[in-house]
Amino acid sequence: MLYTIGQVSKMFDLPISTIRYYDKEGLFPELERSSGIRQFREQEIEALRVIECLKGSGLEIKDIKLFMQWCMEGAKTYPERRELFYKQKEIVEEEIVRLNRVLDMLKFKCWYYETAIKDGSENNLKNLNIIEMPDEIRKAYENAHK
């Protein structure tokens, strides 16, 4: 099946200008055109999925371009490609840990202020021992304070 740039834009919720930029940067090396109109095949759709994944993991366009060049070079670049994905996986896992701490602080503070509103003050909370907190809140508090 062939897709227009407009269809691809909607599919990925990306501006057409971004897709054109990716094309200009050579990220779709085998993209075909008919009368100057880009025709995206499943191959380009999958490439865009990988591009967006790598971009979402923090990789810069120049490095994504290098990855796409490695793909064109074939099997001899499997080790480099694998290493790139391991590195980005580690970066994302570290970010998830960081964001989970942020989320846990937000959970704790939501509970804290819900309790303060219910009690009419923070007095009871200021004297509250961590072991007296509800389990889920205590775990969130502990993670947020690592």
C-alpha positions as CSV (number, residue, x, y, z in Angstrom):
1,M,0.0,0.0,0.0
2,L,1.2,3.5,-0.8
3,Y,0.6,6.5,1.5
4,T,0.7,10.2,0.8
5,I,2.6,12.6,3.0
6,G,-0.7,13.9,4.4
7,Q,-1.7,10.4,5.4
8,V,1.6,9.7,7.0
9,S,1.4,13.1,8.8
10,K,-2.0,12.0,10.3
11,M,-0.8,8.5,11.1
12,F,2.1,9.8,13.2
13,D,0.6,13.1,14.3
14,L,3.6,14.9,12.8
15,P,3.6,18.1,10.8
16,I,4.2,17.6,7.1
17,S,7.2,19.9,7.4
18,T,8.8,17.5,9.8
19,I,8.4,14.6,7.4
20,R,9.7,16.7,4.5
21,Y,12.7,17.6,6.7
22,Y,13.4,13.9,7.4
23,D,13.3,13.2,3.7
24,K,15.6,16.2,3.0
25,E,18.0,14.8,5.6
26,G,18.1,11.5,3.8
27,L,16.2,9.4,6.4
28,F,14.1,7.8,3.6
29,P,16.8,6.8,1.2
30,E,14.5,4.6,-1.0
31,L,11.5,6.9,-1.0
32,E,9.8,6.9,-4.4
33,R,8.1,9.8,-6.1
34,S,5.5,9.8,-8.8
35,S,5.2,13.1,-10.6
36,G,7.2,14.7,-7.7
37,I,4.8,13.4,-5.1
38,R,6.3,11.4,-2.3
39,Q,4.9,7.8,-2.0
40,F,5.4,6.2,1.3
41,R,5.5,2.4,1.4
42,E,5.4,0.2,4.5
43,Q,9.2,0.3,4.4
44,E,9.1,4.1,5.0
45,I,6.3,3.8,7.6
46,E,8.5,1.4,9.6
47,A,11.5,3.6,9.2
48,L,9.5,6.5,10.5
49,R,8.4,4.4,13.5
50,V,12.1,3.8,14.3
51,I,13.1,7.4,13.6
52,E,10.4,8.6,16.1
53,C,11.5,6.0,18.6
54,L,15.2,7.1,18.4
55,K,14.2,10.8,18.4
56,G,12.0,10.1,21.5
57,S,15.0,8.4,23.2
58,G,17.0,11.6,22.8
59,L,19.0,10.8,19.7
60,E,19.8,13.7,17.4
61,I,18.9,13.7,13.8
62,K,22.6,13.5,12.7
63,D,22.9,10.2,14.7
64,I,19.6,8.9,13.3
65,K,20.9,9.7,9.9
66,L,24.0,7.6,10.7
67,F,21.8,4.8,11.8
68,M,19.9,4.9,8.5
69,Q,23.2,4.8,6.7
70,W,24.2,1.7,8.6
71,C,20.9,0.1,7.6
72,M,21.7,0.7,4.0
73,E,25.2,-0.9,4.5
74,G,23.6,-4.2,5.5
75,A,24.5,-6.9,7.9
76,K,28.1,-5.8,8.6
77,T,26.6,-2.9,10.7
78,Y,24.4,-5.1,12.9
79,P,26.8,-4.7,15.9
80,E,26.8,-0.9,15.6
81,R,23.0,-0.8,15.3
82,R,22.6,-3.2,18.2
83,E,24.9,-1.1,20.4
84,L,23.0,2.1,19.5
85,F,19.8,0.5,20.7
86,Y,21.3,-0.8,23.9
87,K,22.7,2.7,24.6
88,Q,19.4,4.4,24.0
89,K,17.5,1.8,26.0
90,E,19.8,2.5,28.9
91,I,19.2,6.2,28.6
92,V,15.4,5.7,28.5
93,E,15.5,3.4,31.5
94,E,17.4,6.0,33.5
95,E,14.9,8.7,32.5
96,I,12.0,6.4,33.5
97,V,13.6,6.0,37.0
98,R,14.0,9.8,37.2
99,L,10.4,10.4,36.1
100,N,9.1,7.8,38.5
101,R,10.7,9.7,41.3
102,V,9.1,12.9,40.1
103,L,5.7,11.1,39.8
104,D,6.1,9.7,43.3
105,M,6.8,13.1,44.7
106,L,3.7,14.4,43.0
107,K,1.6,11.5,44.4
108,F,2.9,12.2,47.9
109,K,2.2,15.9,47.6
110,C,-1.3,15.3,46.3
111,W,-2.0,13.0,49.3
112,Y,-0.3,15.5,51.6
113,Y,-2.5,18.4,50.6
114,E,-5.7,16.3,50.4
115,T,-5.0,15.3,54.0
116,A,-4.2,18.9,55.0
117,I,-7.4,20.1,53.5
118,K,-9.4,17.4,55.2
119,D,-7.7,18.2,58.6
120,G,-7.8,21.9,58.1
121,S,-4.1,22.3,58.7
122,E,-0.7,20.6,58.2
123,N,-0.1,20.2,62.0
124,N,-0.9,16.4,62.0
125,L,1.2,15.9,58.9
126,K,4.3,17.6,60.2
127,N,4.4,15.2,63.2
128,L,3.5,12.2,61.1
129,N,6.0,9.3,61.2
130,I,6.7,7.8,57.8
131,I,5.5,4.4,59.0
132,E,2.1,5.9,59.7
133,M,1.6,6.8,56.1
134,P,-0.6,4.6,53.9
135,D,1.6,2.0,52.2
136,E,1.3,3.4,48.7
137,I,2.1,6.9,49.9
138,R,5.0,5.7,52.1
139,K,6.5,3.9,49.1
140,A,6.1,6.9,46.9
141,Y,7.6,9.2,49.6
142,E,10.6,6.8,50.0
143,N,11.2,6.6,46.2
144,A,10.9,10.4,45.8
145,H,13.5,10.9,48.6
146,K,16.2,8.5,47.4
